[in-house]
Amino acid sequence: MFEHQPRDARALEESREIHRLLTAAGYRLFDIDGNGPFDEAAFVATARRGRVWTFVAHAERPGTERGAAGNGHGARAAVAP
């Protein structure tokens, strides 16, 4: 969980960098109300609106990247985006 609220246009690039860093590390980003996961544009827009500034970075489970979920038994099931 982290707080982020850009103060000006320059800080919007910081929002993009935060998103890139966390998604590259395997996290999906949500706001504290559970909206998401946010792609980069949606994260930046949400942060820019300033109505919410607390976000949750949720680690993807192994095997769930790009829509495939492993159930631990060798089978894979589709995961809604």
ROVO-76879 format. One line per 10 residues: number of its first residue (from 1); their letters; for each residue x, y negated, z negated of C-alpha. Coordinates in nm, 3 decimals. Layout:
# ROVO-76879
NUM> A> X/Y/Z ~ ...
//
This chain:
# ROVO-76879
1> MFEHQPRDAR> 0.000/0.000/0.000 ~ 0.130/-0.345/0.084 ~ 0.013/-0.703/0.116 ~ 0.065/-0.908/0.428 ~ -0.084/-1.240/0.534 ~ 0.088/-1.440/0.810 ~ 0.111/-1.810/0.736 ~ 0.174/-1.936/1.089 ~ 0.228/-1.827/1.449 ~ 0.590/-1.732/1.376
11> ALEESREIHR> 0.471/-1.488/1.111 ~ 0.259/-1.307/1.372 ~ 0.582/-1.162/1.510 ~ 0.650/-1.034/1.158 ~ 0.310/-0.862/1.171 ~ 0.411/-0.692/1.497 ~ 0.744/-0.586/1.347 ~ 0.575/-0.442/1.036 ~ 0.341/-0.239/1.257 ~ 0.626/-0.113/1.477
21> LLTAAGYRLF> 0.841/-0.017/1.180 ~ 0.569/0.174/0.998 ~ 0.424/0.351/1.301 ~ 0.774/0.452/1.415 ~ 0.816/0.611/1.072 ~ 0.496/0.814/1.121 ~ 0.244/0.599/0.934 ~ -0.105/0.493/1.040 ~ -0.222/0.152/0.917 ~ -0.559/0.080/0.756
31> DIDGNGPFDE> -0.694/-0.216/0.565 ~ -0.792/-0.173/0.202 ~ -1.157/-0.129/0.308 ~ -1.062/0.178/0.512 ~ -1.086/0.020/0.857 ~ -0.836/0.160/1.104 ~ -0.610/0.314/1.199 ~ -0.498/-0.009/1.364 ~ -0.298/-0.027/1.682 ~ -0.053/-0.317/1.695
41> AAFVATARRG> -0.299/-0.570/1.842 ~ -0.572/-0.484/1.592 ~ -0.331/-0.504/1.297 ~ -0.206/-0.845/1.410 ~ -0.561/-0.972/1.467 ~ -0.677/-0.845/1.127 ~ -0.381/-1.005/0.952 ~ -0.432/-1.331/1.144 ~ -0.800/-1.355/1.041 ~ -0.684/-1.355/0.679
51> RVWTFVAHAE> -1.000/-1.198/0.535 ~ -0.802/-0.903/0.407 ~ -0.434/-0.895/0.322 ~ -0.398/-0.560/0.150 ~ -0.315/-0.271/0.382 ~ -0.250/0.100/0.340 ~ 0.017/0.285/0.535 ~ -0.095/0.648/0.544 ~ 0.155/0.913/0.648 ~ 0.039/1.141/0.924
61> RPGTERGAAG> 0.039/1.508/0.828 ~ 0.286/1.721/1.022 ~ 0.121/1.847/1.337 ~ -0.142/1.570/1.357 ~ 0.052/1.335/1.582 ~ -0.119/1.248/1.909 ~ -0.445/1.425/1.840 ~ -0.342/1.778/1.738 ~ -0.387/1.911/1.386 ~ -0.217/2.219/1.254
71> NGHGARAAVA> -0.422/2.413/1.000 ~ -0.133/2.614/0.865 ~ -0.254/2.932/1.039 ~ -0.112/2.875/1.385 ~ -0.436/2.730/1.527 ~ -0.468/2.371/1.635 ~ -0.779/2.154/1.629 ~ -0.845/1.816/1.789 ~ -0.843/1.515/1.557 ~ -1.054/1.209/1.633
81> P> -0.841/0.902/1.703
//
